[in-house]
Amino acid sequence: MVGYKQAYPQAVAIIVGVVFLLLLSMAGAAQEMSFVEDEQKKLPLASVTGIVSGNQIEIEMENTSQLVQLHGVASPADVNPLREGIFHQSAVTFLEKFIMAQDVRVAFVGKAEGDAVREGYLYRETDRLFVNYTIIRLGFGHAELSRPYRYQRLFRNGEREARLEGVGLWGMKPPKKRELKGRSGDLQAGLHDDDTVYLTLLDKKYHRDYCTQLRQGRFPVRFYRARQAGYTPCTLCMPESEQSHPETKR
């Protein structure tokens, strides 16, 4: 009985601490989004005239056409062209319904260089939705991880929630893998013996370079070396075992 009385206050303290951290995290995200909305009023207005891909659109601003790369958004086709090429059209169709022929506010990132594609953040004028974030949160894009940017934490959290809820592309059945030919050791997933995969200290899996499991560190190795060492495919970035187990190099 004494042990219970001693443990009870500690358990309450732990629960209170966890709740506090969750509330702090939610408050931080809300503050970040509110900050975005406050900035929208100062941004130039444009009209969406075309959808090029899952993360690139065409806008018209001041009677001039401009291609815009959605900053921080990696399209399904960019992440894994072989496996997710079929998802490309789904992402384009979503954008066509979401922002085609609508007015948006544009926050460009970086300086303009001639007629080059510019990167930027978009906000739908009718309801002030943060377009870049919404694409990821509804499961039609990935959060870019190759470089740091202002809303990376927000986008990563949005992708994680989309994955957990199985919305958008995360709720679609993966297409059948293509059979690649051309040299011995080819895999249906598009991985060759000499391709690079990544390992972590957390599991006995090999991962693609965009896998969320690599955020705590990564170690590049040749694909055939990973197989020789007994590593198996990650179920997140290579679901349904995309390998066909070709003969291992000697």
C-alpha positions as CSV (number, residue, x, y, z in Angstrom):
1,M,0.0,0.0,0.0
2,V,2.8,2.3,0.8
3,G,4.4,1.6,-2.6
4,Y,1.2,2.5,-4.3
5,K,0.9,5.9,-2.5
6,Q,4.5,6.7,-3.4
7,A,4.0,5.7,-7.1
8,Y,0.7,7.6,-7.6
9,P,2.1,11.1,-7.4
10,Q,4.9,10.2,-9.8
11,A,2.4,8.8,-12.3
12,V,0.3,11.9,-12.1
13,A,3.4,14.0,-12.6
14,I,4.3,12.0,-15.7
15,I,0.8,12.3,-17.2
16,V,0.7,16.0,-16.5
17,G,4.1,16.4,-18.2
18,V,3.0,14.5,-21.3
19,V,-0.2,16.5,-21.6
20,F,1.8,19.7,-21.2
21,L,4.2,18.8,-24.0
22,L,1.3,17.9,-26.3
23,L,-0.5,21.2,-25.6
24,L,2.8,23.0,-26.1
25,S,3.4,21.3,-29.5
26,M,-0.2,22.0,-30.6
27,A,0.1,25.6,-29.5
28,G,3.4,26.0,-31.5
29,A,1.8,24.6,-34.7
30,A,-1.2,26.9,-34.2
31,Q,1.0,29.9,-33.7
32,E,3.0,29.0,-36.7
33,M,-0.1,28.8,-38.9
34,S,-1.5,32.0,-37.4
35,F,1.7,33.7,-38.3
36,V,1.3,32.5,-41.9
37,E,-2.2,33.9,-42.1
38,D,-1.1,37.3,-40.8
39,E,1.5,37.5,-43.6
40,Q,-1.0,36.6,-46.4
41,K,-2.6,40.0,-46.6
42,K,0.7,41.6,-47.8
43,L,1.4,39.0,-50.5
44,P,0.8,39.6,-54.3
45,L,-2.3,38.1,-55.8
46,A,-2.2,35.6,-58.7
47,S,-4.5,33.3,-60.6
48,V,-3.8,29.6,-61.2
49,T,-3.8,28.8,-64.9
50,G,-2.3,25.3,-65.1
51,I,-1.2,22.3,-63.1
52,V,2.1,20.9,-64.4
53,S,2.8,18.2,-61.7
54,G,2.0,17.4,-58.1
55,N,4.3,20.2,-56.9
56,Q,4.5,22.6,-59.9
57,I,1.8,25.0,-61.1
58,E,1.5,27.8,-63.6
59,I,0.2,31.2,-62.4
60,E,-0.7,34.5,-64.0
61,M,0.4,37.6,-62.2
62,E,0.2,41.1,-63.6
63,N,-0.5,39.6,-67.1
64,T,2.6,37.5,-66.9
65,S,2.8,33.7,-66.7
66,Q,5.1,32.2,-64.2
67,L,5.9,28.6,-63.2
68,V,6.0,28.0,-59.5
69,Q,7.6,25.1,-57.6
70,L,5.7,24.5,-54.4
71,H,8.4,25.0,-51.8
72,G,8.9,22.1,-49.4
73,V,6.6,19.7,-51.3
74,A,8.0,16.6,-53.0
75,S,5.6,15.1,-55.5
76,P,4.9,11.3,-55.6
77,A,6.7,11.0,-58.9
78,D,9.7,12.8,-57.6
79,V,10.1,10.6,-54.6
80,N,9.8,7.3,-56.4
81,P,9.1,7.5,-60.2
82,L,8.9,3.7,-60.7
83,R,6.6,2.9,-57.8
84,E,4.5,6.0,-57.6
85,G,4.3,7.1,-61.2
86,I,0.6,6.0,-61.2
87,F,0.0,8.3,-58.2
88,H,1.2,11.3,-60.2
89,Q,-2.1,11.7,-62.0
90,S,-4.0,11.4,-58.8
91,A,-2.0,14.3,-57.3
92,V,-2.5,16.4,-60.4
93,T,-6.2,15.7,-60.4
94,F,-6.4,16.7,-56.8
95,L,-4.6,20.0,-57.5
96,E,-6.9,20.7,-60.4
97,K,-9.9,20.4,-58.2
98,F,-8.2,22.2,-55.3
99,I,-6.8,25.4,-56.8
100,M,-7.3,25.4,-60.6
101,A,-8.6,28.7,-61.9
102,Q,-8.6,30.1,-58.4
103,D,-6.9,33.2,-56.9
104,V,-3.9,32.6,-54.6
105,R,-1.5,34.7,-52.7
106,V,2.1,33.9,-53.5
107,A,5.2,34.2,-51.2
108,F,8.2,33.6,-53.4
109,V,11.4,32.0,-52.0
110,G,14.7,33.4,-53.2
111,K,15.3,35.9,-56.0
112,A,14.0,35.7,-59.5
113,E,16.6,34.6,-62.2
114,G,15.3,35.3,-65.7
115,D,12.6,32.9,-66.8
116,A,13.5,30.2,-64.4
117,V,10.9,28.3,-62.3
118,R,10.5,30.1,-59.0
119,E,9.8,28.4,-55.7
120,G,7.2,29.7,-53.4
121,Y,4.4,29.2,-50.8
122,L,0.8,29.6,-51.9
123,Y,-2.4,30.5,-50.0
124,R,-5.8,30.1,-51.5
125,E,-7.6,33.4,-51.4
126,T,-11.1,32.2,-50.8
127,D,-10.4,30.6,-47.4
128,R,-6.7,31.4,-46.8
129,L,-5.7,27.7,-46.8
130,F,-1.9,27.1,-46.9
131,V,-1.7,25.2,-50.2
132,N,1.7,23.6,-49.7
133,Y,0.8,22.3,-46.3
134,T,-2.7,21.2,-47.3
135,I,-1.4,19.1,-50.2
136,I,0.9,17.2,-47.8
137,R,-1.7,17.0,-45.0
138,L,-4.4,15.5,-47.3
139,G,-1.9,12.9,-48.5
140,F,-1.1,14.1,-52.1
141,G,2.5,15.0,-51.5
142,H,5.6,14.4,-49.4
143,A,7.4,16.8,-47.1
144,E,10.8,17.5,-48.6
145,L,13.7,16.4,-46.4
146,S,16.7,17.1,-48.6
147,R,17.2,20.6,-47.2
148,P,16.0,22.8,-44.4
149,Y,13.2,25.3,-44.9
150,R,10.9,27.5,-42.9
151,Y,8.0,25.2,-42.5
152,Q,9.8,21.8,-42.5
153,R,8.6,20.8,-39.1
154,L,5.0,21.7,-39.9
155,F,5.1,19.8,-43.2
156,R,6.8,16.7,-41.6
157,N,4.0,16.6,-39.0
158,G,1.4,16.9,-41.7
159,E,2.8,14.0,-43.6
160,R,3.0,11.9,-40.5
161,E,-0.6,12.5,-39.7
162,A,-1.7,11.8,-43.3
163,R,0.2,8.5,-43.2
164,L,-1.5,7.5,-39.9
165,E,-4.9,8.4,-41.1
166,G,-4.4,6.7,-44.5
167,V,-5.7,9.7,-46.5
168,G,-5.0,10.6,-50.1
169,L,-2.3,8.5,-51.7
170,W,-1.6,6.8,-48.4
171,G,-5.0,5.2,-48.6
172,M,-4.5,3.9,-52.2
173,K,-3.4,0.4,-53.0
174,P,0.2,0.5,-54.4
175,P,0.4,-0.3,-58.1
176,K,1.9,-3.6,-59.3
177,K,5.7,-3.2,-59.6
178,R,7.2,-3.0,-63.0
179,E,9.5,-5.8,-64.1
180,L,12.8,-4.1,-65.0
181,K,15.2,-5.8,-67.4
182,G,18.6,-5.0,-68.8
183,R,21.2,-6.6,-66.5
184,S,21.5,-9.3,-64.0
185,G,20.6,-8.3,-60.5
186,D,17.7,-5.9,-61.4
187,L,14.8,-5.7,-59.0
188,Q,11.2,-5.0,-59.5
189,A,11.5,-1.9,-57.2
190,G,14.1,-0.4,-59.5
191,L,17.0,-1.2,-57.2
192,H,20.2,-2.6,-58.7
193,D,23.1,-4.4,-56.9
194,D,25.3,-1.3,-57.0
195,D,22.5,1.2,-56.0
196,T,22.8,2.9,-52.6
197,V,20.4,2.2,-49.8
198,Y,20.6,3.4,-46.2
199,L,20.8,1.7,-42.8
200,T,20.2,2.9,-39.3
201,L,21.1,1.8,-35.8
202,L,17.5,1.3,-35.0
203,D,16.5,-1.7,-37.0
204,K,17.7,-4.5,-39.4
205,K,16.1,-2.8,-42.5
206,Y,17.4,-1.1,-45.5
207,H,15.7,2.1,-46.6
208,R,15.3,4.5,-49.5
209,D,16.9,7.9,-49.2
210,Y,13.5,9.6,-48.5
211,C,12.3,7.3,-45.8
212,T,11.1,8.9,-42.6
213,Q,13.0,6.3,-40.5
214,L,16.3,8.0,-41.6
215,R,15.7,11.3,-39.7
216,Q,17.8,10.1,-36.8
217,G,20.8,9.2,-38.9
218,R,21.7,7.2,-41.9
219,F,24.6,5.0,-43.2
220,P,24.9,4.6,-47.0
221,V,25.8,1.1,-48.3
222,R,25.6,-0.7,-51.6
223,F,22.3,-2.6,-52.0
224,Y,24.0,-6.1,-52.4
225,R,26.1,-5.5,-49.3
226,A,22.9,-4.8,-47.3
227,R,21.4,-8.1,-48.5
228,Q,24.6,-10.0,-47.7
229,A,24.4,-8.6,-44.2
230,G,20.9,-10.0,-43.7
231,Y,19.0,-6.7,-43.9
232,T,15.4,-6.8,-45.2
233,P,13.3,-4.0,-46.9
234,C,11.7,-1.3,-44.8
235,T,7.9,-1.7,-44.8
236,L,7.3,2.1,-44.9
237,C,9.4,3.0,-48.0
238,M,9.2,-0.4,-49.7
239,P,5.9,-1.9,-48.7
240,E,4.8,-5.4,-49.7
241,S,8.4,-6.5,-50.1
242,E,9.4,-4.9,-53.4
243,Q,12.5,-7.1,-53.9
244,S,12.6,-10.2,-56.0
245,H,15.8,-11.6,-54.3
246,P,18.2,-11.9,-57.3
247,E,21.4,-13.8,-56.7
248,T,23.8,-12.0,-54.4
249,K,27.2,-10.8,-55.7
250,R,30.2,-12.7,-54.6
